[in-house]
């Protein structure tokens, strides 16, 4: 329900602005191809399509440079450890580690062009646009803070998440089909965790954000996958006994099937 | 999108069903032939295809239970099991497992659990594999020189033959104190809990060289011990960590029991010293692989893992 509230909030804010401002600002409308991604036994990842349009009317000021869109998709938060190995006494051991606290398990930044060409660094930092400017809280001693962008552990974290296609940045991921109609696809790899994903769409013109809207979708297991996952979580003992029984049955069946005499 | 892919509900990733089935058959064949669980082979294989180590260890235990049960049934028909010996080994095993779980928790709280496990694999597999190769080569040479293969030397008593509380194990035709039997069970249970393996590859040589159990009874007996420990490990893992992937386990099992049947037949038709030589080579090879992994520069010196609870 939160995303709807955000939409309503954004709408009322926009309404407030339009009373004060002489010219009407643009409004963003967006729609996802699905709000529920189902993990079934043949799930190998999915592409969600996001459509939207920039609503204008006769009173809207004309923009010289055209529009830019940045779509940020944030998956459920999780806590991860990044470790670095080094050689000690001839063998490779973990020598340094850092805990990344409540960071997005999935993060996609899709835009009409590279984010550094859309707006300046100040705005990017303030609005957390792009992987480089997304806040990644880390445990540093007793403090919880993000570090310099060039920090080796932070860079390695981003690189590894990117290799698993969990953190993606697509500078040409959003396309304008008409001057006001845009489209993008959100690539969800097979290993995407279940949970709620927030979609944040920002509209830029002349380097400034002029409209923003939010949506969300959910990834859930269904059918057999859901049954097994729930059984394992809620009825551990029964599940374990059933698995052990299954093992014995399989073993016994095989010895009957393959019996020679 | 291909029908070959199947999504694993607990491991949370899709795998190629025929690849996993093939791995099950291959490891099952080896386990049936040598009377080992094959956990020390299957766990690294699963981690290699992307399953998280915790899910791999937990799910492999039920696969090993299935393989060893089907193997145990065929050895039972051939009267190749010493149930009394298996029971005594399991008594020591329970204590060893408890001690092992305690050490596992301690090591995890100290960090560097991966390193400890890696080093113990190298040391243990290297030593056991090396010893088995040397011994079986000697036995082969003795057989070539025309001398009878002396597996059981009645005169060669070791210190523990003098221990009290002696028991007679009819099936194995041995008469030993219960203490070394419990001791071996304890060590197997302890190492199994710490390293996440069934311990069959340790139990088989220990029974042969320390207790002088005949080879034809060793494998069946070891399978019974492995069956009980791994079936209880499955239940324990399911209750404590909720990480047993039943679907992954089922695919592995179906492959495993099929492979184990053929493996057991292949093993029956082979002379004992050759089986021991092959097992020795296999164990040594896996040990070397772990050694290389520790010594060679990794592909990536960085790694990202979920934070483990309790750290």
Interface residues (C-beta under 8 A of the other chain):
Chain A: X39 X40 X41 X42 X43 X44 X45 X78 X79 X80 X81 X82 X83 X84 X85 X86 X87 X90 X91 X92 X93 X94 X97 X99 X153 X156 X157 X159 X160 X161 X190 X191 X193 X194 X221 X224 X225 X226 X228 X229 X232 X233 X236 X237 X239 X240 X241 X242 X243 X244 X246 X247 X248 X250 X251 X252 X253 X254 X255 X258
Chain B: X1 X2 X3 X5 X6 X7 X9 X10 X12 X13 X14 X50 X62 X63 X65 X66 X67 X68 X69 X70 X71 X72 X73 X74 X111 X112 X114 X115 X119 X231 X234 X235 X236 X237 X238 X239 X240 X242 X243 X244 X245 X246 X247 X249 X250 X253 X254 X257 X258 X260 X261 X294 X295 X296 X297 X298 X300 X301 X302 X303 X304 X305 X306 X307
